[in-house]
């Protein structure tokens, strides 16, 4: 058994968190790989990698229990019960009290029963560490909205939707939702989790430049290419992650995805991809918007304020906190029908529809 395998075969104490710190796991994963130098280069070199590990170690040591920050799925829950717990967690994270992203990933792997020693699991752990690193391009300051808290929200939402999907797909015949009749394999779940944790890495707080489609999305996924290359030696995996992340662009890709998902539900699947890919894409696109409209008015107000500050700092005079902006967002981006994935529709559509009603949309 390798050092890395020993280190990530960990146990969790649900009163005090991880017995083996995330920083220890990360050191072992890199040192035990066949190309540590390439992996460290993704963090800006050995010195910045060591600095990041110290930050991870310090952040995790300051918390009494990592698992208290896991957005767990309670079987059968939907609506305000789930949304309320997500809001409560993110209120704490916004205040600066949060574990590191690698620690959260390790806790989720354990909770979801996914083998942490698989190459894709190791890729996920390192991708989370890369997402924990603040881009030098932002002069050490994170964007107000596209930051590590947003990454944690999206990653945890994806994991939550995956757990809901597992539960609901077991009784898909009762739901009649074609998407919920697609059971995802652990391999497919891990691909989606990697896409979620890496979807906004090194985001500069600005939208995609004109004539450069997927500019931000491709920069983000390029940051994790060395992990995929070294740990899986499969460029097809990287291509799948990149294509999933591209569907987090709220403009034309979401419109394209809506049509594909509508056709899927009408039993006219797009054969250019596997059914699992469209289920993954729907979950990721939903998770990227979930906290902005699926967790109630408080969450929407918080995220609208963040996004307004971010775009105005970039020189764009838009106010996302107005009723008119909310109407455009909910009518044009999300849509009257709500979320795309079967699990998000089952759990969070009730909150979304109530929010639309309260805004008289």
Secondary structure in CASP SS format (residue, H / E / C, confidence):
PFRMAT SS
TARGET T0000
AUTHOR 0000-0000-0000
METHOD secondary structure of the structure
MODEL  1
X C 1.00
X C 1.00
X H 1.00
X H 1.00
X H 1.00
X H 1.00
X H 1.00
X H 1.00
X C 1.00
X C 1.00
X C 1.00
X E 1.00
X E 1.00
X C 1.00
X C 1.00
X C 1.00
X E 1.00
X E 1.00
X C 1.00
X C 1.00
X C 1.00
X H 1.00
X H 1.00
X H 1.00
X H 1.00
X H 1.00
X H 1.00
X H 1.00
X H 1.00
X H 1.00
X H 1.00
X H 1.00
X C 1.00
X C 1.00
X C 1.00
X H 1.00
X H 1.00
X H 1.00
X H 1.00
X H 1.00
X H 1.00
X C 1.00
X C 1.00
X C 1.00
X C 1.00
X H 1.00
X H 1.00
X H 1.00
X H 1.00
X H 1.00
X H 1.00
X H 1.00
X H 1.00
X H 1.00
X H 1.00
X H 1.00
X H 1.00
X H 1.00
X H 1.00
X H 1.00
X H 1.00
X C 1.00
X C 1.00
X C 1.00
X C 1.00
X H 1.00
X H 1.00
X H 1.00
X H 1.00
X C 1.00
X C 1.00
X C 1.00
X C 1.00
X C 1.00
X C 1.00
X C 1.00
X C 1.00
X C 1.00
X C 1.00
X H 1.00
X H 1.00
X H 1.00
X H 1.00
X H 1.00
X H 1.00
X H 1.00
X H 1.00
X H 1.00
X H 1.00
X H 1.00
X H 1.00
X H 1.00
X H 1.00
X H 1.00
X C 1.00
X C 1.00
X C 1.00
X C 1.00
X C 1.00
X C 1.00
X H 1.00
X H 1.00
X H 1.00
X H 1.00
X H 1.00
X H 1.00
X H 1.00
X H 1.00
X H 1.00
X H 1.00
X H 1.00
X H 1.00
X C 1.00
X C 1.00
X C 1.00
X C 1.00
X C 1.00
X C 1.00
X H 1.00
X H 1.00
X H 1.00
X H 1.00
X H 1.00
X H 1.00
X H 1.00
X H 1.00
X H 1.00
X H 1.00
X H 1.00
X H 1.00
X H 1.00
X H 1.00
X C 1.00
X C 1.00
X C 1.00
X H 1.00
X H 1.00
X H 1.00
X C 1.00
X C 1.00
X C 1.00
X C 1.00
X C 1.00
X C 1.00
X C 1.00
X C 1.00
X C 1.00
X H 1.00
X H 1.00
X H 1.00
X H 1.00
X H 1.00
X H 1.00
X H 1.00
X H 1.00
X H 1.00
X H 1.00
X H 1.00
X H 1.00
X H 1.00
X H 1.00
X H 1.00
X H 1.00
X H 1.00
X H 1.00
X H 1.00
X H 1.00
X H 1.00
X H 1.00
X C 1.00
X C 1.00
X H 1.00
X H 1.00
X H 1.00
X H 1.00
X C 1.00
X C 1.00
X C 1.00
X H 1.00
X H 1.00
X H 1.00
X C 1.00
X C 1.00
X C 1.00
X C 1.00
X H 1.00
X H 1.00
X H 1.00
X H 1.00
X H 1.00
X H 1.00
X H 1.00
X H 1.00
X H 1.00
X H 1.00
X H 1.00
X H 1.00
X H 1.00
X C 1.00
X C 1.00
X C 1.00
X C 1.00
X C 1.00
X C 1.00
X C 1.00
X C 1.00
X C 1.00
X C 1.00
X C 1.00
X C 1.00
X C 1.00
X C 1.00
X C 1.00
X C 1.00
X H 1.00
X H 1.00
X H 1.00
X H 1.00
X H 1.00
X H 1.00
X H 1.00
X H 1.00
X C 1.00
X C 1.00
X H 1.00
X H 1.00
X H 1.00
X H 1.00
X H 1.00
X H 1.00
X H 1.00
X H 1.00
X C 1.00
X C 1.00
X H 1.00
X H 1.00
X H 1.00
X H 1.00
X H 1.00
X H 1.00
X H 1.00
X H 1.00
X H 1.00
X H 1.00
X H 1.00
X H 1.00
X C 1.00
X C 1.00
X C 1.00
X C 1.00
X C 1.00
X H 1.00
X H 1.00
X H 1.00
X H 1.00
X H 1.00
X H 1.00
X H 1.00
X H 1.00
X H 1.00
X H 1.00
X H 1.00
X H 1.00
X H 1.00
X H 1.00
X C 1.00
X C 1.00
X C 1.00
X C 1.00
X C 1.00
X C 1.00
X C 1.00
X C 1.00
X C 1.00
X H 1.00
X H 1.00
X H 1.00
X H 1.00
X H 1.00
X H 1.00
X H 1.00
X H 1.00
X H 1.00
X H 1.00
X H 1.00
X H 1.00
X H 1.00
X H 1.00
X H 1.00
X H 1.00
X H 1.00
X H 1.00
X H 1.00
X C 1.00
X C 1.00
X C 1.00
X H 1.00
X H 1.00
X H 1.00
X H 1.00
X H 1.00
X H 1.00
X H 1.00
X H 1.00
X H 1.00
X H 1.00
X H 1.00
X H 1.00
X H 1.00
X H 1.00
X H 1.00
X H 1.00
X H 1.00
X C 1.00
X C 1.00
X C 1.00
X C 1.00
X C 1.00
X C 1.00
X C 1.00
X C 1.00
X C 1.00
X H 1.00
X H 1.00
X H 1.00
X H 1.00
X H 1.00
X H 1.00
X H 1.00
X H 1.00
X H 1.00
X H 1.00
X H 1.00
X H 1.00
X C 1.00
X C 1.00
X C 1.00
X C 1.00
X C 1.00
X C 1.00
X C 1.00
X H 1.00
X H 1.00
X H 1.00
X H 1.00
X H 1.00
X H 1.00
X H 1.00
X H 1.00
X H 1.00
X H 1.00
X H 1.00
X H 1.00
X H 1.00
X H 1.00
X H 1.00
X H 1.00
X H 1.00
X C 1.00
X C 1.00
X C 1.00
END
